[in-house]
Amino acid sequence: MYADAATLSVPSRDAAEPASPQRAITVFLCANCARPARAATSAGFPRPTVPDFGWPWPVRQALVSCTGRLQPEHVLKAFESGAEAVCMVACQEDDCHYLEGSKRCARRAAFIRSILNEIGLGGERLMLFHLPGTAAEDMTLANGRTVKAPAAAALDAQVSAIRGQVIETLRALPPNPLHQAPATLAGEDFLQEVEISNDDNEE
């Protein structure tokens, strides 16, 4: 985990998607996806770079070192706290810093959806998305070779597609029966870290 990640903010855009529902969501975002390549130094890693999803309302966004470390209780707690939907944004499976992290995230997402269906919340409330990873790029940079910067337009299109799919899914979802009160307050921005142990990526 990066010590200063909690100081970042998630801006809302009042002008974007004005007809979008003002409903609480939680986003678990991998700190290693959709960012410039970087090499580790003796001074440690720089502050994380978080993609701007341009959410039309405030969201509760949690930055994690790998989505493969997320446990079912993290996601279920988000629903208990009032989230109408939860998004897990992972690296592409073939470019994960933890090798199997993104694949493990997909398996856990399927498991959590089965729980949500069983308790009557509905598995469609949990969404899994992938953005470009940086494992290979970081390794290339660490070996002294140059790395081609990803096309900004392509990344923006992927981020926009995620935002659009989340909005459309929210429009079709009934209110969260576990908690009718919204998890976020109007005009309030959130970005927090999820405390997870180092062995959460172990089977």
Summary of the structure (lengths in Angstrom):
residues: 203
radius of gyration: 16.8
end to end distance: 20.3
largest distance: 53.2
contacts: 613
relative contact order: 0.24
helix: 34%
strand: 14%
